[in-house]
Amino acid sequence: MDAVSYVLSKKYTDEQIAISSGKGDIYGIYWDKGSSPTLTRTGDAIGKIANVGTDGQFVQNDFDKAQIYREIGQVTDDYGNVFTRIPKFYIRKKSGPGFYSKEISKFKYPGFYLPWCFWDFVNSKELEYVDIGSYKASLSGDGKLESKPDKYPLVIKTIVDMRNYARANNVDGRKGYQQLDIHAVDILHALFHIEFATLNSQAVMAGFTSGQYNAAHTATIAESNANRIIVANATADQYKVGQAISLGTSLGGNQIAYGRTITGITVYDTNNKAIAFDGAPVNIAVGNIVYNTGWKNGFSRNIAASSGSIVSNTDGKYPFVYRGIESLYGDVWQFVDGVNVNEFQTWICKNAAQYASNVFTSPYEKLGYINANANGYPTALGFDPNYPFAQFPTAVGGGASTYYSDYYWQATGQRIAHVGGYWSNGATDGVWCWGLHYSSSDASVVIGGRLLKKAS
């Protein structure tokens, strides 16, 4: 027997032993496609409890000891980027009239597929893991996309910019760097929904979703060389210490400062309060605008549980971490590569090396359904068995606590994808919150990204 045959034979034998001995756990959920977002646990997920914490709180989460989940952990590359390493696993989805099921396993049972983020297209082999940025993407001094603590998220860049910044890491023999894509989103959805057994992600952790973004939040007093902005009491009361803010002459413009952390909120006089912030002093004119922006990376160092939030899981004023990944939703939108949409028809690409925007021919492939052509809370997602990893809304009419419980935005023309929502979108945010309404040339203070690295 040659070496290749031996490896394949051993892999097959190991999998069969695991399956026959009951060691190849299958964790799953079942949904009747009714209005309730609550899912039924199946297989080895039955009976498991999954709690989330705040700050240093200890909570019970049985998935911390479960296959796949217990292997998730943080790693650091030689750039200093911090990633959450997801071990290889397989997924099986079934969808029909009145039912939908999703299962995951470390072993490839019949009907399970390998997510493409675990595939090496150059050497035609499976990869043992994928590294997903633990933090929202920032930018290095030499133009490389990063995943580092104590940085504010990179925003006001296009999906093409983010793609190029991510690929800029692939130098001096390094490879596998890209931005977040549809295949990584697929595995994160699977892990999250099976762990918490609900489609309503904000019912688990609200995330930073009730922040402020209002042109009426203006300075009432002019000050020079200041580390504070004086605003009306009612305005100040909507902010929290620890939140990130920025300052501009226009909403979202950042002309005065981008990325400051609130250090205190104190009384200035009868009608006003002072919002103090860190960083270099600035000049504030009457009418200048203050608004929240993406939270500074690294807050999860103060969270003891595998998943949870600082201060509160429910009020929408604070961000959360999911198994080492900060702000899976809310905070800032995240570009999702490998997806192009043309007049509600989605095209997907499997190989990250071939990602390009506004391409509607090979290597992109057309899904077998059309997306919904109206904004709203989805009641149904498309399912193409040839591309089970790509599910986008096909019908709307639900609500913030029914069906998928997250909002969907769309527009005519050629569009790209972003996911999760941002800090002031409220109940519309969540893991199923899809934005398919921006073009490849659009950039905004509310949209960022995330670095990803395939095993190499």
N, C-alpha and C positions, 0 to 999 in steps of 0.2 A: 504494500500500500504506500503510495507516495505521500509527501507531507501535506499537500492540499487536501487529499482525500481523507487523511487521518484527522485533520482539523475539522473538516465538515462532519465526519462521522462522529467525532467526539462531541461536537456541539449538539448534534442531533440527539445523541445518547444522553447527554447531560440534561437536555430539555425534557426528554421523555421520562427520565428518572424523576425530575422535579415535578412534572405533571402527575405521574402515576403515584408518587409518594405524597401528594398533596402539598408540596412545598412551593409550587408555583401559584401563589395566591392570585385571585382575580377580584378586583374591587370594582364595583359598579353602581350605577343608579338607573332608575326606571321612572319615566314620566308618562302620564296618560294624556298629555297635551291639553289638559284642562286649564282653566284660568289660574289655578293655584300654582305658584312657582315651586312649591315644596316637592322634593323628589323622594322616591323610595329607594333605600339602600338595598343592594343586591350582592350576592356572592360573599366574599370575605369582608365586605364593608358592613354587613348586617350587624347591628348592635354596637357599632363603634360610636364613640362620643368625640366631638371635635369642638373644643372651646377656644376662644381667643382671649387675649389679656390686654391690660393697659399697664404701661410703665413696668414696674418690677413685679407685677402680680403673677402668682403661680396658678396655672389652670390645667385641667385634665384635657389632653388631646391624644386619643388612642392612635392616631395616625403617625405620631412621632416615633412609634415603634413598628410601623407597618412597612412592608417591602416597598421599595421605590422611595417613599417619603423619608424614611430614616436615613437614606443614603444622600439626600440633598444637603449640600453644605457649601461654604464659601471657600474660594480659592483666589489667589492673586497671581497675575502674570508678571513678566519681567518689565513691563511698563509701569507697574504699580496699580493697574486696574483691578478692581474687586468684582468678581463674578459669583453668581450662585450656580453651582454645578448641578445639572439635572441628569441623573443616570438614564441610560437607554431603557425605554419601555415601549410596549406595543399597545395599540388602541383598537377596539372594535365598536362600531356604531351601527345601530339598526333604527330605521325610521319607517313608519307605516301609518295607516289610518288609526288614530287614537293611541299611538304609542311611540315612544322614543327611548332608546337605551344607549348607554355608554359604559364601556368597561376598559380597564387597563390591567396590564400584567407585565412582569419582567420577562415572560416567556411567550413565544409566538404560538398561541393556540389557533385552531382553525378560524378563519374569518378576521383575524387581527391584522392590522397593517403597521408598518414601520414608518413613523413620521420622518419626513425628508431631512429634518435637521440632524438625524442620526445616520445619514448616508454620505459616504465619500464618493463623489461623482468622478473623481480622477482615477481612483484605484478600485472602484466598484466593490466597496465593502461597507459593512455596518460600522458605525462609530459608537463608542462606549458611553459617550456623554455629549452634552452641549452646555456651554457656559453662557448664561444670560446675565447681563449687567445688573449688579445689585442696586445700582443707583441710576437715576436719570442721567442721560448723557450730558457731559460738559465737553469743552474743547481745550486741548493742550496748546501751549505756546507755539508749537510747530505744526498746528493744523491737523491733529489727530483726534478722532472722537474718543472720549474717555468714559470710565465708570469709576469715579473716585469720590470719597467723602469730603465734606466741607467745601463743596463747590455748588454754585447755583446752576440750574439747568440751562443748557444752550437752547435758545429760542430765536425766533425771527430768522429762520433758515428754511429752505425748501427741502423736500424729500430728496432731491438730487444732491443738494449740498451735504445732507446727512449721510447719504450713501457714499459719497466721495470721501468725506472725513473718516468714515468707518474703514473703508478700504485702504486709506493711507497708512493704517497700521501694518499692512501686509508688505513689510520691507525686511531686508537682511535675513531672509530665510523664514520669516514669520508668515503664517497664513491662517486662513479661516475667519478673519475678522469681517464683520458685516453689521448692518443695523438690524433691529428687530424685524422679523418677517412673519408671514402667515403660518409657517410651520411651528415656530416657537409659540405663537399665540395659541395654536391648536393644543399643544401639550399643556400650556398653562391653564387653559380653559378646562381641560380634562382633569387635571390635578385639583383645581379649585372646586369644581362642581361635585366631584366624587367625594372630596373631603367634607364639604359642608352641606351636601344634599339639598341644595336650593339653587334656583336660577336667579334669585334676588340677592345679588352680591352685597348691596348696601345694607341688607338686613343683618349681615354678618359683621361688616366693618364699613362705616359710612365713607371713610377716607376724607381727604381735604377737598370737600365739594361745596361747602357753604361759605367760601371766602368772598371777598369784595372786588368788584370791577365796575365802578360807577363814576362817570364823569362829574357828578355832583359832589364828590368827595374832595373838596378843595381847601386850600390854606386860607385861613381868615386873617392871619397876621404875617407880615413880611419879616424875615430874619436873614442876616448874613452870617456865613461861616458857622452854620448850625448843624447839629445832629438831632434835630427834631423838626416836626411839622405841627403847627397849631391848627386844629380843626374844630368844628362845632362838636359839642358833646355827643349829639346823636350819631355823628360820623365816627368819632373815636370809639364809641361803645360797640361798634361792629367789628373791631379788630381785637386780636389776642396777642399777648406777649409770646414771642417765639416764632410768630408767623413771618414770612418773607413779604416785603413790600418793595415797590419801585416808585419813582417820582418822575412826572413828566409835565410838559406844557400841553400835551394831548393825552387822551386815555390810551395807555399801552405804548406810548411813544418812548419812554425811558430817557428823555432828553436830559434830565437832571441826574438821575442815578438808576442803575439796575442792580437788583439783588442786595437788599439790606435786611437785616433781621431786627424785629421790634424788641427792644430791651426794656421798655417800660411805657406805661400809659398813666399820666398823672394830671391832676387838675391844674389848669393855667389861670382861669378866672371863672366867673359865674357861668359864662356861656360856652367856654372852650376848654379843651384838654390838649395836652402835648403828647404826641406819639414820638418817643425817642427811638433812635435806630443806630446801629453800629456803622463803622466805616468812616471814610473821609468826610469832613464837613462839606456842606453844600449851601448855596444861596437859594432861599425860598422867597418867591413873590406871591402876593395875594392872587388867588385863582389857580395856582399850580395844583396839580392833581396827584393824590396818593391812591394806590390800588395794590391789592395783593398780586404776587407773582409766584412762580414755582418755589416750593419749599427747599431750603438748603439741604443738600445730601448729608446723610450720616445720622439722622435722628434715631434710627433703629437701634443704635448702640444702647439706648436707654429702655429697650423693651425686652423683657425676660422671656416671654412666650415665643413659640415658633412663629406665631402670627398674632398681630395685635397693633394697637395704636398708642401714641403718647397721649396722655390725659384722658381722652374719651374715644370710644369706638362708635359713638352714636350722634354727636352733635354736628359733624361735618366741618368742624373748625381745625381739625388736626389730621395729619396723614397717618398711614398704616404701613406695615410691612407684611408681606406674605412669604413666609419661609425664606427669608433673606433678601427678597426683592422688594425694595421700597416703592410705594405708590404704583402698584399694579394698575390701578385706575384712579381717576381724579387727579388733582395736582396740576399736571399738564397733559394734554393730548400726546400720544406717541405715534409717530409714523410707523406704518406697517408695510414693509417691502414685499415684493413678489405678487402684488395685486394691482391690476389696472382695470378700470371700468369705463365702458363706452356705451352711452345711452342705456344705462341700467344693466348691461350685460357685463358680467365679470369674467376676466381672464386671469389665470394664475400661472406662475412659473415655479418649477421645482428646484432649480439649481441657482443658488445665490450668486454664482459667478456670472450669470446671464441676466440679472435683474436690470431693467431699464424702464423708464416711465413712458407712457403713451405708446406702447407696443401692443398690437392686437393681431399678431401672427406668431408663428413659431420663433422662439421657444416657449412663448406663452400659449396656454391652452384654454379653450372656452368652456365654462361651466354649462351644465345642462339645464339651467333655469335662469329666469330673469328676476332681478331685484325689484323690490317694491318701488313705485315711483311717487311715493308721498312720504313726508316726514311723519314720525309717530313712534309710539311704543310697539315693538313687534309682537305679533301673536303667532307667527310662524317663520321658520328659517328654511331656506332651500337645502336640499340634500341630494347631491350627485354621488352615487356609489362609486363612481370612477375617481372622484376627488373628495373623499369624505372629510378631509381636513379643512375645507373652505365652505363655511356656512354663513350666509348673509340673509338679512330679512327679505321675505317675500310677501308679507302681509302685515299691516299695522292696525291698531285699534285697541291695544291693551292699555295698561297703566303702570304707574311707578311701583305697584306692589302686586301686579298680576302678570301672568305669562313670563316673558323674559325680563321684565321690570326695568329695562334700560332703553334709552332712546336711540333712534336711528335718524340720521340726516342724509339727504340725497340731493342731487342736482343733475340736470341734463348735461350732456357733453362728455368729454373725457376727464375722468376723475381718478384720484389716488385714494388710499385708505389711511385712516388713523383711528386709534382705538382708545377707549377708557374715559373720555371726557376731561374736563379741567376744573380748576378750583372754585368756580362760581356757577357751575352748571346744575348744582343741587341734585335732585332725585333722578335726573336723566343719566347720571354717570353710572359706570359699573363695567364689569368684564365684557358684557354683551353690548356696550355702547359703541356703535360704529358711526364714524363720520366718513361718508363717501360723497362729500360735497365740495371738497377742495381740489384744485388743479395742481399739477406738478410744479407750477411756478408760484404758488401761494406760500406765504410765510406769515407767521403771526406770533405774538408774545405768548399766546396760549398753547402753542404746539411745540413740542420738543421731540426727543427720541430716546433710544436705548441701544447701547452697544451689545453685540452678540459675537461669540466666537465658537466655531465648530471645533471639535477635537481634531488634532493633527499629529 
